[in-house]
Amino acid sequence: MGASKTSKTTRQARILRVISGIQKYFANQATLMLGGISYATTDLIKLLQADIAASNTATATRAQLTADVAAERSSHQKVDPLLHFIKSLVMGQFGDTPDSAKMLDEFGYTPRKPRAKSVKVKAAAADKAAATRVARHTLGPKAKAKVKGVVAPEPSKDGTAAQAPEAPAGNPPGPPKPTAQ
């Protein structure tokens, strides 16, 4: 029997038949010479039976492992939301500041580190926001009120083109100028 791809059940059935054959046809021989090695018939049968027992043990162990993993996952599904709620409770009760670090540490949590922005970063962000406002032509509420639209003419039913109404007099507002904030 080589390393064939047979199922455990098929392999065990084959080994049981080998044991039965040895007991039937070689029972009167004390030893058998196999691959240049001499085996006592009883020791050979014990070795084959030990292989079947090892296979059964592995199957039972794998089934137990599968059941244990399923129980672990089920437990995690129940406990994970509770851990989230406990963290929210602790953060709400004791705060999330460096002053409450000792209390949070007792629960295994750490306070958030405050993010400090430099003046240079803040100035760059303000410049970028102003440039975006100009690029998108965004207007404030007063500038928006001054913008008047023109309704497009509807096509006539007789096939002649209708005239577009005249645009209101006055200059349309241009893009807003960025202001220092």
RODO-2510 file (C-alpha; in nm, 4 decimals, decimal comma):
residues 181
     n   res          X          Y          Z
     1     m     0,0000     0,0000     0,0000
     2     g     0,1609     0,3225    -0,1180
     3     a     0,0580     0,6781    -0,0595
     4     s    -0,2630     0,6505    -0,2559
     5     k    -0,5439     0,9001    -0,2248
     6     t    -0,8023     0,6851    -0,0520
     7     s    -1,0399     0,7870     0,2200
     8     k    -0,9780     0,6916     0,5801
     9     t    -1,2718     0,4546     0,5719
    10     t    -1,1446     0,2779     0,2617
    11     r    -0,7921     0,2548     0,4062
    12     q    -0,9204     0,1153     0,7361
    13     a    -1,1375    -0,1408     0,5567
    14     r    -0,8374    -0,2483     0,3497
    15     i    -0,6151    -0,2828     0,6599
    16     l    -0,8842    -0,4876     0,8373
    17     r    -0,8946    -0,7220     0,5368
    18     v    -0,5134    -0,7505     0,5445
    19     i    -0,5284    -0,8402     0,9148
    20     s    -0,7969    -1,0981     0,8423
    21     g    -0,5863    -1,2473     0,5612
    22     i    -0,2762    -1,2639     0,7808
    23     q    -0,4728    -1,4378     1,0568
    24     k    -0,6221    -1,6842     0,8107
    25     y    -0,3218    -1,7731     0,5933
    26     f    -0,0148    -1,6948     0,8069
    27     a    -0,1421    -1,7867     1,1546
    28     n     0,0893    -2,0886     1,1746
    29     q     0,4009    -1,8811     1,0899
    30     a     0,5789    -1,7062     1,3774
    31     t     0,7484    -1,4427     1,1581
    32     l     0,7083    -1,2827     0,8178
    33     m     0,9923    -1,1316     0,6146
    34     l     0,8732    -0,7979     0,4647
    35     g     1,1088    -0,5578     0,2838
    36     g     1,4117    -0,7300     0,4280
    37     i     1,2831    -0,6995     0,7853
    38     s     1,1510    -0,9850     0,9936
    39     y     0,8218    -0,9195     1,1764
    40     a     0,6504    -1,1413     1,4296
    41     t     0,2995    -1,2109     1,3034
    42     t     0,1392    -1,0849     1,6252
    43     d     0,3536    -0,7679     1,6205
    44     l     0,2589    -0,7037     1,2573
    45     i    -0,1120    -0,7316     1,3404
    46     k    -0,0655    -0,4961     1,6403
    47     l     0,1134    -0,2452     1,4154
    48     l    -0,1715    -0,2506     1,1625
    49     q    -0,4323    -0,2153     1,4379
    50     a    -0,2356     0,0774     1,5859
    51     d    -0,2588     0,2534     1,2461
    52     i    -0,6366     0,2187     1,2500
    53     a    -0,6498     0,3447     1,6114
    54     a    -0,4304     0,6466     1,5256
    55     s    -0,6586     0,7318     1,2335
    56     n    -0,9682     0,7079     1,4555
    57     t    -0,8029     0,9280     1,7199
    58     a    -0,7146     1,1907     1,4578
    59     t    -1,0732     1,1903     1,3288
    60     a    -1,2138     1,2314     1,6793
    61     t    -0,9605     1,5046     1,7613
    62     r    -1,0423     1,6926     1,4409
    63     a    -1,4153     1,6710     1,5177
    64     q    -1,3503     1,8024     1,8696
    65     l    -1,1338     2,0840     1,7307
    66     t    -1,4074     2,1806     1,4835
    67     a    -1,6619     2,1884     1,7654
    68     d    -1,4267     2,3943     1,9847
    69     v    -1,3639     2,6480     1,7064
    70     a    -1,7372     2,6799     1,6431
    71     a    -1,7956     2,7394     2,0169
    72     e    -1,5173     3,0013     2,0199
    73     r    -1,6668     3,1886     1,7232
    74     s    -2,0120     3,1810     1,8806
    75     s    -1,8690     3,3207     2,2026
    76     h    -1,6874     3,5972     2,0143
    77     q    -2,0112     3,6966     1,8404
    78     k    -2,1790     3,7398     2,1785
    79     v    -1,8917     3,9123     2,3596
    80     d    -1,7544     4,1497     2,0906
    81     p    -2,0558     4,3855     2,0973
    82     l    -2,0421     4,3861     2,4782
    83     l    -1,6753     4,4882     2,4708
    84     h    -1,7640     4,7768     2,2409
    85     f    -2,0421     4,8918     2,4755
    86     i    -1,8150     4,8597     2,7797
    87     k    -1,5506     5,0739     2,6097
    88     s    -1,8134     5,3378     2,5296
    89     l    -1,9348     5,3290     2,8911
    90     v    -1,5841     5,3624     3,0331
    91     m    -1,4931     5,6458     2,7951
    92     g    -1,8193     5,8236     2,8787
    93     q    -1,7796     5,7719     3,2527
    94     f    -1,4117     5,8596     3,2948
    95     g    -1,3419     6,0664     2,9850
    96     d    -1,0907     6,0264     2,7087
    97     t    -0,8214     6,2628     2,8259
    98     p    -0,4650     6,2184     2,9473
    99     d    -0,5918     6,2960     3,3005
   100     s    -0,8033     5,9793     3,2986
   101     a    -0,5226     5,7577     3,1656
   102     k    -0,4823     5,5634     3,4909
   103     m    -0,8509     5,4702     3,5070
   104     l    -0,8592     5,3778     3,1389
   105     d    -0,5447     5,1669     3,1760
   106     e    -0,7172     4,9526     3,4361
   107     f    -0,9683     4,8559     3,1660
   108     g    -0,6978     4,8107     2,9033
   109     y    -0,7758     5,1320     2,7137
   110     t    -0,5607     5,4346     2,6384
   111     p    -0,6771     5,7921     2,5929
   112     r    -0,6615     5,9430     2,2468
   113     k    -0,3624     6,1608     2,1814
   114     p    -0,4596     6,5178     2,0957
   115     r    -0,3675     6,6183     1,7440
   116     a    -0,1780     6,9437     1,7450
   117     k    -0,1731     7,1449     1,4217
   118     s     0,0955     7,4031     1,3690
   119     v     0,0176     7,7574     1,2563
   120     k     0,1839     7,6782     0,9237
   121     v    -0,0507     7,3822     0,8623
   122     k    -0,3571     7,5897     0,9576
   123     a    -0,2524     7,8731     0,7232
   124     a    -0,1972     7,6284     0,4368
   125     a    -0,5438     7,4792     0,4971
   126     a    -0,7062     7,8246     0,4914
   127     d    -0,5286     7,9133     0,1649
   128     k    -0,6354     7,5839     0,0120
   129     a    -0,9989     7,6369     0,1193
   130     a    -1,0012     7,9864    -0,0335
   131     a    -0,8527     7,8566    -0,3587
   132     t    -1,1126     7,5781    -0,3721
   133     r    -1,3924     7,8298    -0,3197
   134     v    -1,2647     8,0411    -0,6123
   135     a    -1,2168     7,7374    -0,8353
   136     r    -1,5693     7,6085    -0,7680
   137     h    -1,7298     7,9538    -0,7900
   138     t    -1,9002     7,9084    -0,4562
   139     l    -2,0884     8,2117    -0,3337
   140     g    -2,2108     8,3370    -0,0010
   141     p    -2,5841     8,3917     0,0652
   142     k    -2,5809     8,7640    -0,0358
   143     a    -2,3954     8,6963    -0,3621
   144     k    -2,6282     8,4060    -0,4411
   145     a    -2,9322     8,6333    -0,4024
   146     k    -2,7992     8,8675    -0,6732
   147     v    -2,7685     8,5886    -0,9345
   148     k    -3,0756     8,5695    -1,1608
   149     g    -3,1288     8,2925    -1,4113
   150     v    -3,2836     8,2968    -1,7566
   151     v    -3,5448     8,0338    -1,8475
   152     a    -3,4803     7,8574    -2,1784
   153     p    -3,7612     7,8878    -2,4362
   154     e    -3,9877     7,5917    -2,4967
   155     p    -4,0089     7,4660    -2,8544
   156     s    -4,3299     7,5709    -3,0293
   157     k    -4,5781     7,3151    -3,1518
   158     d    -4,6011     7,4593    -3,5032
   159     g    -4,2292     7,4009    -3,5770
   160     t    -4,1046     7,7580    -3,5599
   161     a    -3,8259     7,8453    -3,3188
   162     a    -3,9242     8,0600    -3,0252
   163     q    -3,7162     8,3614    -2,9257
   164     a    -3,5190     8,3480    -2,6021
   165     p    -3,6095     8,6209    -2,3527
   166     e    -3,3588     8,9000    -2,3006
   167     a    -3,1190     8,8657    -2,0099
   168     p    -3,1796     9,1104    -1,7261
   169     a    -2,9777     9,4287    -1,7326
   170     g    -2,6753     9,4522    -1,5089
   171     n    -2,3450     9,2806    -1,4776
   172     p    -2,3432     8,9223    -1,3548
   173     p    -2,1301     8,8804    -1,0455
   174     g    -1,7816     8,7372    -1,0942
   175     p    -1,6140     8,4818    -0,8734
   176     p    -1,5785     8,5914    -0,5125
   177     k    -1,2497     8,7238    -0,3884
   178     p    -1,0915     8,5229    -0,1095
   179     t    -1,1065     8,6909     0,2258
   180     a    -0,8742     8,6506     0,5193
   181     q    -1,0418     8,4624     0,7982
***
